[in-house]
Amino acid sequence: MSIIPYREFESFDEAIEHVAQNPGRYVIKPSGEAQNVKRRLFVGEEDDGQDVIRMLEAYKKAFSEEIKVFQLQRRVTGVEVAVGAFFNGKSFIYPINVNFEHKKLFPGNLGPPTGEMGTSMFWSTPNRIFNQTLLKMEPKLAEEGYVGYIDVNCIVNNNGIYPLEFTSRFGYPTISIQQEGMITPIGQFFWDLANGNDPKLKVKSGFQIGVRIVVPPFPFDDEATFESFSKNGAIVFKKPAQDEVHIEDVKQVNGQWLVAGTSGVVLIVVGLGQTMKQAQAQVYSKIKNILIPNMYYRTDIGDRWYEDGDKLHNWGYLR
């Protein structure tokens, strides 16, 4: 698999010199303990790398004690897409799942990164993205006796496929959206998967979209804000709730759903359709049926598909 070129640094001065000598777009990625503070990650936008140089100079003044080691990774532009599949300990189960995560808080991919604001997806026969990434892992996964779901997120363009990260567990909210796309009962499927059988996975055609409904302080940790704005908030359905509404941090008191936990993640609402537009229309009509004080969500989940889908088809990755 192709890996995006990167270089590790322990000196900010050395990194600044590297960008000056090799102008381009870079991503600053702190390593070690500092990598857990995601707000330190910086994605450069300028072709000459001057924005990265300015940020490195700022980090040198402010965070030289905190960030001891970091990477500069070349920024590759293209389509961000993930491909995943279930593995039964010996081989992959088909069909595979192609999905598009939407991590930024606001529509238009603006604002701070979140765990996830929504995902669009479809089930597929093995395609070029799968064959050139996950399928190559099959012998190693079989050697390890791996059982479960595994997904690889990639940037792809007309030059190739560049994996970014593996997720060797269920994705959230991915698994809830996948469940709505399954015809095979998910309990039966997991039973067969866990027992090393060869489960038959029947799925729906078309597209599935999941939109996360959240309340303050999401995506931040702030218990005082949660207590003030969100704790025990009532979750009201104008008409009875459909099956495609999945709970996250929710409790039930006297038959009434209330916001629980402290994170502010409340519901995942799923829509399905033969086209992405139909899936979008369905999911957003369901959201209009829900009332939660101070709730917010992205209104553009699935919009990326219209441009990204064309590119992926033109580059031959979905064949």
C-alpha positions in Angstrom: 0.0 0.0 0.0 1.2 3.5 -0.8 1.9 5.7 2.2 1.8 9.5 2.1 5.4 10.7 2.4 6.3 12.0 5.9 9.3 12.8 8.0 9.7 12.9 11.8 11.3 15.8 13.6 12.5 16.6 17.1 13.5 20.2 16.2 11.1 22.9 15.1 14.0 24.8 13.5 14.9 21.8 11.4 11.2 21.4 10.3 10.9 25.0 9.3 14.1 24.7 7.3 12.7 21.5 5.6 9.5 23.3 4.5 11.5 26.3 3.3 13.7 24.1 1.2 10.7 21.9 0.0 7.7 24.2 -0.4 4.3 22.5 -0.5 1.2 21.7 1.6 2.0 19.8 4.8 0.1 18.5 7.9 1.7 18.9 11.3 1.1 15.8 13.4 2.4 15.7 17.0 3.6 12.3 18.2 3.7 10.5 21.5 1.5 11.9 24.3 0.9 15.1 22.4 -0.9 13.3 19.6 -3.8 12.9 22.0 -4.4 16.6 22.0 -6.0 16.7 18.6 -6.3 20.5 18.5 -2.5 20.6 17.9 -2.9 18.9 14.5 -2.6 21.5 11.8 -3.6 21.0 8.1 -1.8 23.4 5.8 -3.7 25.1 2.9 -1.0 27.2 1.1 1.0 25.7 -1.8 4.3 27.4 -0.7 3.9 26.1 2.9 4.2 29.5 4.5 1.1 28.9 6.7 2.9 25.7 8.1 6.1 27.6 8.7 4.2 30.3 10.7 2.4 27.6 12.7 5.7 25.8 13.4 7.2 29.1 14.6 4.2 29.6 16.9 4.4 26.0 18.2 8.2 26.5 18.9 7.4 29.4 21.2 4.3 28.0 22.9 4.6 24.2 22.9 8.2 23.2 22.7 7.9 21.5 26.1 4.7 19.7 25.2 5.6 18.5 21.7 8.9 16.7 21.7 8.5 14.7 18.5 6.2 15.5 15.5 5.7 14.5 11.9 5.4 16.6 8.8 3.3 14.7 6.3 2.8 15.8 2.7 -0.8 16.8 2.3 -2.5 14.8 -0.5 -5.6 16.2 -2.0 -8.4 14.0 -3.3 -11.5 12.1 -2.0 -11.6 10.9 1.5 -13.3 7.5 1.5 -13.3 4.4 3.8 -13.9 0.8 2.9 -14.7 -1.9 5.5 -15.8 -5.5 5.8 -16.6 -8.2 8.3 -14.0 -11.0 8.8 -15.0 -14.4 10.2 -11.5 -15.5 11.3 -10.6 -17.0 7.9 -11.8 -14.7 5.2 -13.8 -11.5 4.4 -17.6 -11.7 4.2 -19.1 -10.0 1.2 -20.6 -7.5 0.4 -18.2 -4.8 1.6 -19.1 -1.3 2.8 -18.0 1.9 1.2 -18.6 4.9 3.5 -17.9 8.7 3.8 -17.4 10.2 7.3 -18.3 13.8 8.1 -16.2 14.8 11.1 -16.4 18.6 11.2 -19.1 20.1 13.4 -20.7 22.5 11.0 -22.2 22.1 7.5 -19.7 22.8 4.7 -17.0 21.0 6.6 -16.4 24.0 8.9 -15.6 24.2 12.6 -13.8 21.9 15.1 -13.3 18.2 14.4 -15.7 15.9 16.2 -15.8 12.1 16.7 -18.4 12.1 14.0 -21.4 14.1 12.8 -22.8 11.7 10.3 -21.9 9.1 7.6 -23.2 8.2 4.1 -22.6 4.7 2.8 -23.5 1.9 0.4 -22.9 -1.9 0.2 -20.8 -3.1 -2.7 -19.2 -6.1 -4.3 -15.4 -6.0 -3.9 -14.0 -3.0 -5.8 -10.6 -1.6 -6.6 -10.3 0.3 -3.3 -11.0 -2.8 -1.3 -8.8 -5.1 -3.5 -5.8 -2.7 -3.2 -6.1 -2.2 0.6 -8.1 -4.5 2.9 -8.0 -7.6 0.7 -4.2 -7.6 1.0 -4.6 -7.9 4.7 -6.6 -11.2 4.4 -3.7 -13.6 5.0 -2.5 -11.7 8.1 -6.0 -11.4 9.5 -6.6 -15.1 9.0 -3.2 -15.9 10.7 -4.3 -13.9 13.7 -7.8 -15.4 13.7 -9.3 -11.9 13.6 -13.1 -11.9 14.0 -15.2 -8.7 13.5 -15.3 -5.6 11.4 -12.3 -3.8 10.0 -12.2 -0.5 8.1 -9.5 1.5 6.4 -9.9 5.3 5.7 -8.1 6.6 2.6 -7.4 9.6 0.5 -7.6 8.6 -3.2 -6.9 10.6 -6.3 -5.9 9.8 -9.9 -2.4 8.9 -8.8 -3.3 6.2 -6.3 -4.8 5.2 -2.9 -3.2 6.5 0.3 -4.5 4.7 3.5 -4.8 7.0 6.6 -5.9 4.8 9.5 -7.3 1.4 10.3 -10.4 1.0 12.6 -10.4 -2.6 13.9 -13.8 -2.4 15.7 -17.3 -1.2 14.9 -17.5 2.4 13.7 -19.9 4.7 15.5 -22.4 5.7 14.1 -21.4 3.4 11.2 -22.7 0.2 12.8 -26.1 1.7 13.5 -26.4 2.8 9.8 -25.1 -0.6 8.6 -27.8 -2.4 10.7 -30.5 -0.5 8.8 -29.0 -1.6 5.5 -28.9 -5.3 6.5 -31.7 -7.6 5.5 -30.1 -10.5 7.4 -30.9 -10.1 11.1 -27.9 -8.6 12.8 -28.0 -10.9 15.8 -28.0 -14.0 13.5 -25.2 -12.5 11.4 -23.0 -11.8 14.5 -23.8 -15.3 15.9 -22.5 -16.9 12.7 -19.6 -14.6 12.5 -18.5 -15.3 16.1 -18.8 -19.1 15.6 -16.6 -19.1 12.6 -19.4 -20.0 10.2 -19.7 -18.6 6.7 -22.6 -16.1 7.4 -24.7 -15.0 4.5 -25.0 -11.2 4.6 -28.0 -9.9 2.6 -28.3 -6.2 2.3 -30.5 -3.5 0.8 -29.5 -1.8 -2.5 -29.1 2.0 -2.7 -27.7 4.4 -0.1 -27.9 4.8 3.7 -27.3 8.0 5.6 -26.9 8.4 9.4 -27.1 11.9 11.0 -26.0 12.4 14.6 -28.2 14.7 16.8 -26.2 16.3 19.6 -26.6 18.8 22.4 -24.2 21.1 24.3 -21.3 20.7 25.1 -20.6 18.3 22.2 -17.9 18.0 20.9 -16.2 19.4 24.0 -16.0 18.0 27.6 -17.7 20.6 29.8 -19.8 19.2 32.6 -21.0 22.6 33.8 -22.4 23.4 30.3 -24.0 19.9 30.1 -25.7 20.4 33.5 -27.0 23.9 32.4 -28.2 23.2 28.9 -28.7 19.4 28.4 -29.0 17.2 31.4 -32.3 15.3 31.4 -33.5 17.1 28.3 -36.7 15.6 27.0 -36.6 13.8 23.7 -40.0 14.3 22.0 -41.4 12.7 18.8 -44.2 14.5 17.1 -45.3 11.2 15.7 -44.3 7.8 17.0 -40.5 7.1 16.5 -39.5 5.0 13.6 -37.2 2.0 13.7 -34.4 4.0 12.1 -33.8 6.1 15.2 -30.9 4.7 17.3 -30.0 5.9 20.8 -26.7 6.9 22.2 -26.6 8.6 25.6 -30.4 8.2 26.4 -32.3 6.9 29.4 -36.0 6.2 29.9 -38.0 7.5 32.9 -41.7 6.6 33.1 -41.7 5.8 29.4 -40.2 9.2 28.5 -36.8 9.4 26.7 -34.3 11.8 28.4 -30.8 12.9 27.5 -28.2 11.0 29.7 -24.5 10.8 30.1 -22.3 13.9 29.9 -21.0 13.9 26.2 -24.0 15.4 24.5 -24.4 12.7 21.9 -28.1 11.7 21.8 -29.4 10.0 18.7 -28.5 8.6 15.3 -31.2 9.0 12.7 -30.9 6.9 9.6 -32.4 7.4 6.1 -32.4 5.0 3.1 -33.0 5.4 -0.6 -32.2 4.1 -4.0 -30.4 7.4 -4.7 -28.4 9.6 -2.3 -31.0 12.4 -2.7 -33.8 10.0 -1.6 -31.8 8.9 1.4 -31.2 12.5 2.3 -34.8 13.5 2.0 -35.9 10.5 4.2 -33.4 11.2 7.0 -34.1 14.9 7.2 -37.8 14.4 7.2 -37.4 12.0 10.2 -35.3 14.6 12.0 -38.1 17.2 11.6 -40.2 14.8 13.7 -37.8 15.1 16.7 -37.8 17.8 19.4 -34.9 18.2 21.9 -34.0 21.5 23.6 -30.8 22.9 22.1 -30.3 20.1 19.7 -28.1 20.6 16.6 -26.9 18.5 13.6 -25.4 18.8 10.2 -27.8 19.5 7.3 -25.5 18.4 4.5 -24.6 14.7 5.2 -24.4 13.0 1.8 -23.8 16.2 -0.2 -20.2 15.2 -0.8 -21.3 12.2 -2.8 -22.4 14.2 -5.8 -18.8 15.4 -6.6 -16.8 12.6 -4.8 -18.9 9.9 -6.5 -18.2 11.3 -9.9 -14.4 11.4 -9.2 -14.3 7.9 -7.8 -16.2 6.5 -10.8 -14.0 8.4 -13.3 -10.8 7.2 -11.6 -12.2 3.6 -11.7 -12.1 2.9 -7.9 -15.7 1.7 -7.6 -15.4 -0.9 -10.3 
